[in-house]
Amino acid sequence: MLDLELLRSFVSVVDAGGFTRAGERVHRTQSTVSQQIKRLEEDVGQPLLIRSGKDVTPTEAGDQLLTYARRLLALAEEARDVVSRAGSEGAIRIGITEDFAAYRLTRLLATFSRSHPNLRLDVRSGQSLYLYRDLERGDLDLALIKRAASERGGIAVWPERVHWVTSKSHPRDTTIGSVPLIGFGSGCLYRAHAIHSLESAGRNWHMAYTSSSLAGIQAAVAAGLGLSILSEMSIQAEHRVLTAKDGFAPIERTEVALVAAPEARPATLRLADRLAEYCESVQAKAA
């Protein structure tokens, strides 16, 4: 088992870029920190740092360990915080896609949190691919993920409508040349649908703008950098929806699924019920 104190010193050395500065952070002498790193390297059987004078950088193995070290330290801190709070109901780790994070769902989560003062919410926003991965490996208790409508499973499902969009003020001429696409990086469901749709129609395409944030994608579309696929809730006044008349066939239906960990605790299921009610209300409005 990895020693948390050794991991804490390791993270501090990487973040500080050296042993002396790291020692100041963890209140240890430089020699003590150096000895701790040596013990950690012996434990994992790999060199973790490249030493160059006073500066250090992680090796490939060090980079790999760094991600796990941060997670282990965060979990340890979370466990300490939850256990130390009298009457605590624990914590719920929930992942939501970014358009939901910027939409009404945040108000629902805030209301739920206020009504459960002894419950800690850990809300993460990200791409569905990574949220589902975190759910499978036990890093999340609950997730709202985007997926193809043909998939099965989940507590509640919201069939969503997605559209091709361009700039209202600066629309792109897509009748000639390669279609410029705007979207998230590889692994995004919408990006995959967009590419499949264009290639099925025999059209050339290229990525004109890739962003890790929904706001960046919305702004790039509005500015006229290219076309994108957005859900109805993410389409803004500066965008114009493209239809079959514009040469863009409707996109296959996608959905948002509420998925819980196999052994979800009662508090998690209570929140799931609230989210399920929300999904049902959205379904009713979309019908």
N, C-alpha and C positions, 0 to 999 in steps of 0.2 A: 504494500500500500504506500502510495506517495505521501510524503510528509508535507502538510499544508504550509508549515513555516518555511520549508525549503522552497516550495513553489512561490510563496510570497516574495522571498528574496530574489528568486529568478525573474519574476515579472518586474520587480523594481529595478533590477540591473538592466533589463532590456529597455524599459521605459525611460530610465535615467541616462542610459547610454554609457554607464561606467560604474565601477564598484564603489568609488568614494561617494558619488552622489546618491547611489542606491543605499549605502549605509546610513546616510543622513535621513533618508525616507523611512527606513525600518528601524532606526535607532540602534544600529549595530556598527562596529568598527569595520574598516575595509577588509581586514584579515578575516574577521568572522564571516562576512558575506562571502568572501572568496572560498573559505572552507565549506560553507553551506552549498555553494554551487558545485564544488568538487564532489561532495557527498551525493548531490542529486545526479550528477553525471555518472557516478558509480552505480546508483540505483537503477538508472535507465540503460546503462551500458553504452552510452553514446556521448560524444562531445556535444555540448549545447551552445557554446559561445565561441566566437572567433575573437581573440584578443589582439588588438593593434594599439600598442602604447597604452594610453589611458582610456581609449575607446573600445567598446565591445559591440559586436553584432551577433545575432543568432545564426547558428548553422541551420541546415535544412531540417534536421531533427529538432533543433531548438524552436524553429517556426511552428512545427507540428505540435510540439508540447505546449507552446505558448497559448494556443487556442483552448486546449483542455485545461490548462492551469487557470486561466481567467474564469472558465465556467465552474471549475471546482471551488475556487475561492468565492465566487458569487453565490453558489449554492450553500456553502458553509455559512456565509454571512446571512443569507436568507433564513436558513435553519435556526441560527442563533437568535435572529430577530423574532421569528415566529414563536419559538419555544419560550423565549423570555417574556413575551407579552401575556399577561394573565387573561384567561378566558378567550384566548385567540382561537379562531376557527381555522387557522392555517392560511394557506395562500392558494390562489387559482392562477395558473399560468395560461393565458389565452392569446392566441395569434389571430390577427385579422388582416385582410388585404387592405392596401392603402386607400382605395376609394371608400371603403367602409370606415377606415380610420378618420377620414376627413369628412365623413357624412354624419347622419343622425345617430349612428351606433355609439359614438363616444358619449353622447348625452345619456343614453340608456345605461352604459357602464358606470358613468359618474353617479347616476341615481342609485344604482344597485350598490355601489361602494358606500354611499352615504347611509343607506339603510342597513348595512352590515359593517359597523365600525370596527369589529374585531376580526374582520376578514381582509386579507391583503390581496390586492389585484396586481398581477404582473402582466401588462398588456404589451404585446409586440406587434409591430406592423411589418409586413414583408410580402414577398412573392409566394404564391400558393405552393410551388414546388418545395420551397424550403420550410414553410410552415408545416406541410404534411410530413416532411422528413423529420422535423423536430417532434411532431406528435408521435410518430412511429417509434422513435428512440427514447421516448419518455421525458422529453424536455418541455412538452406542453401538455396541459390537461384538456384543453378545448381549442377548437380552431374553426374559423370560417374561411373556407378555401374555394377558389374558382376551379371548376373542372368541366369536362364534357358532360352533356346532359345524359349520355348513355350509361354513365357509371352508377354504381349501386352503393348503398350504405349511407349512414348519417342519421342524425336525430331529426333534422328538418332541412328542407331544400327550398331555395329561392330560384326559380327559373328566371334568368335575366335576358334582356334584349341588348344586343351590342350592334354597333353601326360603324361603317366607314365614315370618317370625318376628314374635312379639309378646312382651310382657313376661309372665313366668310369674306374678309377684306382682301386677302391675297391667295385666291384659290390656285392650285397647281394645274397646269395643263398636262393631263395624263394620257392624251391621245397619241403622243409620240414619245419614243425613248423609254428609258427605264423608270419604273414607278419608285419614287423616293419614300421609304418607310420610316416612321417614327415609332419607337416603342421601348419596352424594357429589354434587358439582355436575354441571352439564351435561357430557355426554360419557361418563359412567359407563355401562357396559354393563348393569349390574344396574338402575340407575335407568330406563333406556330400556325394559327388559323389564317392570319393574313398571308403568310408565305404560301401555305397550301392553296388558298383561294386563287392567288395570282398565278402560281405555277400550273394549276389545273386549267386555267384559262389561257395558258400559253404566253403569259406576259412576263417580261423581264422586270426585275426589281433590284434595289440596293438599299442598304440601311443608311439613311441620311442623318439620323440622329438617334442615339441610344442614351437612355437616362435611367438612373436608379430611382427616380421619384416621379410620381404622377404629375405633380405641379410642373416639372420640367417638360414632360410630354405634352401637357395641355398648352403650355406657353409656346413650344416649338410648332405645334399645329397652328395656333392662332397667328404666329408670325409668318406662316407660309413656307416652312422648311420642308414640308411633305405631308403625307397622309398617315393616319393611324386608325386603329380600332379602339373604340371606347365604349364602356357601358353607358346606359342612358343617364345614370346619376352623375357621370363624369363629364358629360358634354356641356360646354359653356356657350354663352351668348356669342362669343367670337368664332365659334365653329359652325360649319355647315355640314349637314348629314348628306352623304352620297347614297344614291339608290341605283337600282338596275338600269334606269334611264341614263345614268352617268357612266354606265359600264362596270358597275361594281355590284355583283350578286350578293344577296343576303348571306350573312355569316351563319354557320351552323350554330344552333342554340347552345349556350353555355349556362352554367348554373353556379350558385353559391351553396355549398353544403356545410351544415353545422355538424362537426364530427368530434366525438369525445373519446378520451382514452378508455381502454377496455375496463379498467377498474376505477372509474371516476367516483370521487367522494361525494357525499350528500350536498355539500356546499357548491361543488361544481355542477351537479345536476340541477340545483335551484337556479343557478345562473343560466344553464342550458335551457331551462323552461322559459325564462324571460326572453332569451334570444330566439327560441322557437316561436314564441308569440309574435315577435317582431317580424320574423321571416313569413309567418302566415299572413300578417297584415299587408306586407309588401306584395305577396302573391295575389291577395284579393284585389289590390289596386291595379296590378298589372294585367289582371284577367279581363 
